[in-house]
Amino acid sequence: MGKAIVLFGHGSRDPLWRLPMETVATRLRAMQPDTPVRCTYLELESPDLAGAAGELVQAGADHVTIVPMFLGTGRHAREDLPLLVEQLRARHPAVSFVLQKPVGEDGRVLELIAQIALE
């Protein structure tokens, strides 16, 4: 397998909350059919990051990119998520876990949001 992508979100009791993240996952799968993509959640929903990463590693992933689906770097992205990633690295030392910055900190996303607001 090799490479895998994990989209990481906060989680919500409202199932409609997941729709945008699942849509991104569907688009990624269409763009890269050979790259497994999983949605994971910090709380209130499953799977959690450890469970999904463990499944990907068992299936042969040796490089996992974790994409925080947050608009900014709040406490979860700044403290909780890095700790979870360090636990994954300790549990799976042969696997490369790459933690990207939150999507909302990417200038392209911010530009698109600004354009949407102007419509």
Residue pairs with C-beta under 8 A, 6 or more apart in sequence:
1 36
1 56
1 59
1 60
1 61
1 62
2 60
2 61
2 62
2 63
3 35
3 61
3 62
3 63
3 64
3 65
4 35
4 36
4 37
4 38
4 56
4 61
4 63
4 64
4 65
5 28
5 32
5 35
5 36
5 37
5 38
5 64
5 65
5 67
6 37
6 38
6 39
6 40
6 49
6 52
6 53
6 56
6 64
6 65
6 66
6 67
7 21
7 24
7 25
7 37
7 38
7 39
7 40
7 67
7 69
8 40
8 41
8 42
8 49
8 66
8 67
8 68
8 69
8 81
9 18
9 21
9 39
9 40
9 41
9 42
9 69
9 70
10 41
10 42
10 43
10 44
10 70
10 76
11 17
11 41
11 42
11 43
11 44
11 45
12 18
12 44
12 45
13 44
18 39
18 45
21 39
21 69
22 39
24 69
25 37
25 38
25 39
28 35
28 37
29 35
29 37
36 56
36 59
36 61
38 47
38 52
38 55
38 56
39 52
40 47
40 48
40 49
40 51
40 52
40 53
41 47
41 48
42 48
42 49
42 76
42 80
42 81
47 55
49 66
49 81
49 84
49 85
49 88
50 84
50 87
50 88
50 91
53 64
53 88
53 92
53 97
54 91
54 92
56 64
57 64
57 92
57 95
61 95
62 94
62 95
62 96
63 95
63 96
63 98
64 88
64 95
64 96
64 97
64 98
65 98
65 100
66 81
66 85
66 97
66 98
66 99
66 100
67 100
67 103
68 77
68 81
68 99
68 100
68 101
68 102
68 103
69 102
69 103
70 76
70 77
70 102
70 103
70 104
71 102
71 103
71 104
72 102
72 104
72 105
73 101
73 102
73 105
77 102
81 99
82 99
85 97
85 99
88 95
88 97
89 95
89 97
103 109
104 110
